[in-house]
Amino acid sequence: MADPETTPSLDEFESRLREARKREEEDSGREAERKGGPTSMGLGFRIGIELVVGLVLGTGLGWVLDLWLRTGPWLMLLFLFLGGAAGIMNVLRVMRGLDQTVGFGQAQRRAGQAQDH
């Protein structure tokens, strides 16, 4: 049987396990998910929804205006393109914020933190 003085305590084991899990989360990029940051799947859904909503709202608004003003499909087509442009602008806004959570932005933040310490 092992000597009680040389056997690591359960508390010591738990603290080492917590530290190892924390390092693994930081290295794998899952730290943002755990802290409530955007996940890859969430960003993908958001980008898709931004595009679809822009197109649907633009087309719907154009259709309603066409019915009201009796202009045929012209306003619907115009607002379809405007809605698509609005959707693309929203996707670009999302993508500009994306560099803060993963990839190059994350690498720059870590380099800055390393220099501060």
N, CA, C and O of each residue as an XYZ file, in Angstrom:
468
protein
N       0.840     -1.172      0.000
C       0.000      0.000      0.000
C       0.883      1.232      0.000
O       1.970      1.208      0.578
N       0.444      2.301     -0.630
C       1.245      3.507     -0.795
C       1.329      4.281      0.514
O       0.417      4.261      1.341
N       2.438      4.951      0.664
C       2.673      5.776      1.837
C       1.791      7.024      1.750
O       1.790      7.686      0.712
N       1.040      7.368      2.805
C       0.127      8.514      2.747
C       0.853      9.831      2.473
O       0.265     10.748      1.900
N       2.125      9.936      2.874
C       2.845     11.190      2.675
C       3.201     11.404      1.208
O       3.293     12.553      0.776
N       3.404     10.355      0.432
C       3.786     10.499     -0.968
C       2.592     10.462     -1.921
O       2.724     10.811     -3.094
N       1.449     10.048     -1.432
C       0.262      9.995     -2.276
C      -0.333     11.400     -2.382
O      -0.600     12.041     -1.366
N      -0.542     11.881     -3.625
C      -1.131     13.222     -3.760
C      -2.570     13.222     -3.252
O      -3.304     12.244     -3.394
N      -2.945     14.339     -2.662
C      -4.302     14.436     -2.120
C      -5.305     14.635     -3.251
O      -4.947     15.006     -4.369
N      -6.547     14.384     -2.934
C      -7.628     14.539     -3.903
C      -7.779     16.009     -4.306
O      -8.050     16.309     -5.469
N      -7.604     16.915     -3.355
C      -7.702     18.350     -3.664
C      -6.610     18.776     -4.642
O      -6.864     19.544     -5.570
N      -5.397     18.274     -4.430
C      -4.290     18.603     -5.335
C      -4.571     18.065     -6.736
O      -4.308     18.741     -7.730
N      -5.103     16.858     -6.810
C      -5.444     16.269     -8.102
C      -6.515     17.093     -8.814
O      -6.406     17.346    -10.014
N      -7.548     17.511     -8.084
C      -8.623     18.311     -8.684
C      -8.102     19.649     -9.186
O      -8.511     20.105    -10.254
N      -7.211     20.284     -8.440
C      -6.679     21.572     -8.890
C      -5.820     21.402    -10.143
O      -5.886     22.229    -11.052
N      -5.014     20.337    -10.200
C      -4.212     20.093    -11.407
C      -5.112     19.770    -12.592
O      -4.825     20.184    -13.715
N      -6.200     19.035    -12.358
C      -7.139     18.696    -13.419
C      -7.832     19.953    -13.949
O      -8.004     20.100    -15.159
N      -8.230     20.862    -13.050
C      -8.853     22.122    -13.467
C      -7.895     22.951    -14.310
O      -8.294     23.514    -15.330
N      -6.638     23.032    -13.897
C      -5.638     23.791    -14.645
C      -5.425     23.194    -16.035
O      -5.322     23.922    -17.022
N      -5.359     21.874    -16.104
C      -5.162     21.216    -17.399
C      -6.360     21.444    -18.319
O      -6.186     21.681    -19.514
N      -7.569     21.375    -17.772
C      -8.764     21.625    -18.590
C      -8.802     23.070    -19.072
O      -9.185     23.338    -20.210
N      -8.406     23.999    -18.207
C      -8.382     25.411    -18.593
C      -7.394     25.643    -19.725
O      -7.714     26.340    -20.687
N      -6.201     25.072    -19.628
C      -5.196     25.213    -20.700
C      -5.699     24.600    -22.000
O      -5.492     25.161    -23.076
N      -6.366     23.436    -21.902
C      -6.872     22.770    -23.098
C      -7.973     23.605    -23.760
O      -8.030     23.681    -24.987
N      -8.850     24.233    -22.962
C      -9.900     25.085    -23.520
C      -9.306     26.299    -24.210
O      -9.772     26.688    -25.281
N      -8.286     26.906    -23.618
C      -7.641     28.064    -24.229
C      -6.968     27.681    -25.541
O      -7.065     28.406    -26.530
N      -6.288     26.541    -25.545
C      -5.570     26.115    -26.744
C      -6.505     25.692    -27.863
O      -6.185     25.888    -29.036
N      -7.651     25.118    -27.529
C      -8.569     24.627    -28.560
C      -9.549     25.696    -29.024
O     -10.264     25.481    -30.002
N      -9.601     26.828    -28.359
C     -10.515     27.891    -28.758
C     -11.910     27.744    -28.184
O     -12.802     28.515    -28.537
N     -12.116     26.783    -27.317
C     -13.446     26.584    -26.732
C     -13.686     27.527    -25.569
O     -14.783     27.544    -25.010
N     -12.695     28.307    -25.195
C     -12.854     29.227    -24.080
C     -13.940     30.259    -24.377
O     -14.713     30.619    -23.490
N     -14.000     30.737    -25.630
C     -15.021     31.714    -26.008
C     -16.414     31.121    -25.872
O     -17.336     31.812    -25.437
N     -16.585     29.850    -26.237
C     -17.886     29.199    -26.122
C     -18.323     29.140    -24.665
O     -19.483     29.392    -24.339
N     -17.390     28.808    -23.808
C     -17.706     28.637    -22.396
C     -18.039     29.977    -21.739
O     -18.856     30.034    -20.821
N     -17.408     31.048    -22.208
C     -17.633     32.363    -21.627
C     -18.806     33.086    -22.269
O     -19.022     34.267    -22.001
N     -19.558     32.404    -23.102
C     -20.720     33.018    -23.712
C     -20.413     33.687    -25.031
O     -21.269     34.385    -25.575
N     -19.229     33.500    -25.560
C     -18.876     34.076    -26.847
C     -19.507     33.293    -27.977
O     -20.113     32.244    -27.758
N     -19.361     33.805    -29.184
C     -19.982     33.131    -30.324
C     -19.317     31.800    -30.647
O     -18.098     31.660    -30.542
N     -20.120     30.838    -31.036
C     -19.600     29.554    -31.480
C     -19.617     29.540    -33.000
O     -20.276     30.378    -33.615
N     -18.919     28.626    -33.601
C     -18.875     28.541    -35.058
C     -20.256     28.262    -35.630
O     -20.659     28.884    -36.612
N     -20.975     27.343    -35.029
C     -22.316     27.016    -35.510
C     -23.253     28.206    -35.335
O     -24.068     28.489    -36.214
N     -23.145     28.890    -34.229
C     -23.973     30.064    -33.989
C     -23.700     31.171    -34.992
O     -24.625     31.816    -35.485
N     -22.418     31.389    -35.295
C     -22.072     32.397    -36.291
C     -22.595     32.016    -37.667
O     -23.076     32.869    -38.413
N     -22.500     30.743    -37.999
C     -23.014     30.287    -39.289
C     -24.510     30.517    -39.417
O     -24.986     30.985    -40.451
N     -25.250     30.186    -38.366
C     -26.699     30.417    -38.385
C     -27.007     31.912    -38.470
O     -27.908     32.326    -39.200
N     -26.261     32.709    -37.728
C     -26.515     34.152    -37.742
C     -26.276     34.734    -39.126
O     -27.064     35.551    -39.602
N     -25.190     34.318    -39.778
C     -24.890     34.827    -41.111
C     -25.988     34.428    -42.090
O     -26.436     35.253    -42.886
N     -26.422     33.180    -42.037
C     -27.491     32.728    -42.916
C     -28.786     33.477    -42.684
O     -29.475     33.854    -43.632
N     -29.116     33.691    -41.424
C     -30.349     34.395    -41.089
C     -30.274     35.849    -41.531
O     -31.259     36.395    -42.028
N     -29.108     36.486    -41.355
C     -28.951     37.885    -41.784
C     -29.229     38.021    -43.273
O     -29.920     38.948    -43.693
N     -28.695     37.104    -44.074
C     -28.908     37.164    -45.521
C     -30.371     36.925    -45.882
O     -30.949     37.680    -46.663
N     -30.962     35.892    -45.324
C     -32.348     35.541    -45.658
C     -33.312     36.632    -45.224
O     -34.220     36.983    -45.977
N     -33.135     37.171    -44.038
C     -34.046     38.202    -43.543
C     -33.957     39.453    -44.416
O     -34.979     40.062    -44.731
N     -32.754     39.837    -44.803
C     -32.620     40.995    -45.682
C     -33.358     40.794    -46.995
O     -34.070     41.686    -47.456
N     -33.187     39.626    -47.592
C     -33.868     39.343    -48.860
C     -35.389     39.287    -48.694
O     -36.120     39.863    -49.499
N     -35.863     38.601    -47.661
C     -37.306     38.442    -47.462
C     -37.968     39.786    -47.153
O     -39.017     40.104    -47.712
N     -37.362     40.569    -46.272
C     -37.956     41.869    -45.932
C     -37.936     42.811    -47.130
O     -38.918     43.510    -47.381
N     -36.839     42.837    -47.867
C     -36.777     43.689    -49.056
C     -37.814     43.294    -50.087
O     -38.514     44.147    -50.633
N     -37.913     42.002    -50.354
C     -38.890     41.518    -51.330
C     -40.316     41.785    -50.847
O     -41.165     42.211    -51.630
N     -40.578     41.540    -49.581
C     -41.923     41.775    -49.034
C     -42.307     43.241    -49.075
O     -43.436     43.575    -49.433
N     -41.393     44.112    -48.717
C     -41.676     45.543    -48.759
C     -41.926     45.997    -50.198
O     -42.850     46.768    -50.458
N     -41.111     45.523    -51.119
C     -41.320     45.861    -52.530
C     -42.644     45.347    -53.057
O     -43.318     46.040    -53.819
N     -43.025     44.153    -52.666
C     -44.287     43.568    -53.108
C     -45.475     44.396    -52.604
O     -46.415     44.682    -53.346
N     -45.404     44.771    -51.318
C     -46.484     45.585    -50.736
C     -46.561     46.939    -51.446
O     -47.654     47.409    -51.758
N     -45.428     47.558    -51.698
C     -45.437     48.846    -52.400
C     -45.954     48.688    -53.827
O     -46.657     49.562    -54.334
N     -45.607     47.564    -54.483
C     -46.121     47.314    -55.831
C     -47.644     47.178    -55.821
O     -48.318     47.702    -56.709
N     -48.180     46.491    -54.841
C     -49.637     46.356    -54.746
C     -50.298     47.712    -54.487
O     -51.342     48.024    -55.059
N     -49.685     48.498    -53.633
C     -50.255     49.784    -53.245
C     -50.174     50.804    -54.386
O     -51.134     51.530    -54.647
N     -49.019     50.854    -55.065
C     -48.808     51.844    -56.121
C     -49.114     51.316    -57.526
O     -49.071     52.067    -58.500
N     -49.424     50.023    -57.623
C     -49.726     49.373    -58.907
C     -48.596     49.599    -59.924
O     -48.827     50.070    -61.037
N     -47.386     49.254    -59.515
C     -46.223     49.467    -60.381
C     -45.677     48.169    -60.954
O     -44.611     48.172    -61.570
N     -46.377     47.068    -60.768
C     -45.879     45.800    -61.311
C     -44.744     45.256    -60.465
O     -44.674     45.539    -59.269
N     -43.869     44.493    -61.058
C     -42.829     43.864    -60.238
C     -41.599     44.755    -60.000
O     -40.620     44.302    -59.408
N     -41.641     46.007    -60.450
C     -40.421     46.824    -60.443
C     -39.939     47.176    -59.040
O     -38.747     47.061    -58.756
N     -40.814     47.591    -58.181
C     -40.379     47.920    -56.816
C     -39.966     46.665    -56.048
O     -39.053     46.705    -55.223
N     -40.643     45.555    -56.327
C     -40.254     44.302    -55.678
C     -38.833     43.921    -56.097
O     -38.030     43.511    -55.260
N     -38.523     44.054    -57.375
C     -37.165     43.744    -57.838
C     -36.146     44.711    -57.243
O     -35.064     44.301    -56.823
N     -36.495     45.990    -57.210
C     -35.587     46.985    -56.633
C     -35.303     46.672    -55.169
O     -34.149     46.659    -54.741
N     -36.362     46.422    -54.405
C     -36.183     46.151    -52.979
C     -35.570     44.771    -52.718
O     -34.969     44.555    -51.666
N     -35.714     43.850    -53.648
C     -35.014     42.569    -53.541
C     -33.511     42.812    -53.528
O     -32.792     42.265    -52.692
N     -33.041     43.635    -54.462
C     -31.609     43.937    -54.511
C     -31.162     44.768    -53.311
O     -30.078     44.548    -52.770
N     -31.994     45.721    -52.895
C     -31.654     46.515    -51.707
C     -31.617     45.648    -50.448
O     -30.745     45.822    -49.597
N     -32.556     44.722    -50.334
C     -32.567     43.799    -49.189
C     -31.352     42.890    -49.209
O     -30.758     42.621    -48.165
N     -30.979     42.413    -50.395
C     -29.763     41.599    -50.512
C     -28.529     42.378    -50.115
O     -27.647     41.854    -49.435
N     -28.463     43.647    -50.545
C     -27.324     44.491    -50.166
C     -27.298     44.721    -48.658
O     -26.231     44.706    -48.044
N     -28.472     44.932    -48.060
C     -28.538     45.109    -46.607
C     -28.089     43.838    -45.885
O     -27.379     43.910    -44.882
N     -28.503     42.676    -46.395
C     -28.080     41.407    -45.799
C     -26.575     41.223    -45.877
O     -25.949     40.780    -44.915
N     -25.990     41.565    -47.026
C     -24.539     41.444    -47.178
C     -23.816     42.415    -46.254
O     -22.783     42.065    -45.681
N     -24.339     43.623    -46.100
C     -23.727     44.588    -45.173
C     -23.763     44.054    -43.734
O     -22.798     44.215    -42.986
N     -24.870     43.423    -43.353
C     -24.960     42.851    -42.005
C     -23.966     41.711    -41.830
O     -23.360     41.576    -40.767
N     -23.793     40.894    -42.858
C     -22.815     39.799    -42.782
C     -21.414     40.374    -42.634
O     -20.614     39.853    -41.857
N     -21.104     41.440    -43.368
C     -19.785     42.063    -43.236
C     -19.562     42.610    -41.829
O     -18.455     42.526    -41.296
N     -20.606     43.167    -41.231
C     -20.482     43.646    -39.842
C     -20.197     42.494    -38.883
O     -19.381     42.623    -37.970
N     -20.875     41.370    -39.099
C     -20.637     40.191    -38.256
C     -19.204     39.710    -38.442
O     -18.528     39.380    -37.467
N     -18.742     39.669    -39.678
C     -17.395     39.168    -39.958
C     -16.320     40.084    -39.387
O     -15.270     39.601    -38.964
N     -16.553     41.377    -39.365
C     -15.579     42.286    -38.753
C     -15.457     42.015    -37.257
O     -14.368     42.130    -36.694
N     -16.554     41.660    -36.615
C     -16.512     41.321    -35.195
C     -15.937     39.943    -34.957
O     -15.493     39.639    -33.850
N     -15.938     39.097    -35.989
C     -15.460     37.726    -35.858
C     -13.970     37.676    -35.534
O     -13.543     36.798    -34.785
N     -13.169     38.589    -36.074
C     -11.729     38.515    -35.853
C     -11.353     38.741    -34.394
O     -10.205     38.510    -34.014
N     -12.278     39.180    -33.589
C     -11.993     39.386    -32.174
C     -12.090     38.105    -31.362
O     -11.597     38.053    -30.236
N     -12.719     37.066    -31.913
C     -12.930     35.854    -31.126
C     -12.082     34.681    -31.572
O     -11.740     33.828    -30.753
N     -11.735     34.613    -32.843
C     -10.959     33.486    -33.339
C      -9.904     33.972    -34.311
O      -9.929     35.122    -34.749
N      -8.987     33.098    -34.641
C      -8.012     33.360    -35.707
C      -7.004     34.430    -35.353
O      -6.434     34.435    -34.262
N      -6.792     35.337    -36.292
C      -5.742     36.340    -36.178
C      -5.957     37.272    -34.988
O      -5.005     37.607    -34.284
N      -7.204     37.692    -34.759
C      -7.493     38.576    -33.632
C      -7.164     37.917    -32.304
O      -6.647     38.567    -31.396
N      -7.461     36.632    -32.186
C      -7.162     35.896    -30.959
C      -5.653     35.780    -30.770
O      -5.160     35.913    -29.650
N      -4.918     35.535    -31.846
C      -3.463     35.423    -31.755
C      -2.849     36.753    -31.335
O      -1.907     36.774    -30.543
N      -3.367     37.858    -31.853
C      -2.855     39.170    -31.459
C      -3.137     39.449    -29.989
O      -2.281     39.990    -29.288
N      -4.330     39.087    -29.513
C      -4.658     39.294    -28.102
C      -3.728     38.509    -27.200
O      -3.261     39.029    -26.187
N      -3.446     37.233    -27.564
C      -2.554     36.414    -26.750
C      -1.150     36.984    -26.747
O      -0.481     36.968    -25.714
N      -0.687     37.489    -27.887
C       0.657     38.086    -27.954
C       0.716     39.334    -27.073
O       1.718     39.570    -26.398
N      -0.353     40.131    -27.078
C      -0.397     41.307    -26.231
C      -0.421     40.959    -24.757
O       0.202     41.648    -23.949
N      -1.133     39.899    -24.394
C      -1.180     39.462    -23.006
C       0.172     38.934    -22.556
O       0.579     39.154    -21.416
N       0.870     38.237    -23.446
C       2.188     37.700    -23.104
C       3.183     38.840    -22.871
O       4.048     38.729    -22.002
N       3.074     39.928    -23.627
C       3.984     41.056    -23.463
C       3.681     41.809    -22.166
O       4.592     42.353    -21.542
N       2.414     41.846    -21.759
C       2.024     42.539    -20.544
C       2.555     41.846    -19.296
O       2.834     42.498    -18.290
N       2.694     40.520    -19.361
C       3.131     39.766    -18.183
C       4.586     39.750    -18.106
O       5.149     39.163    -17.182
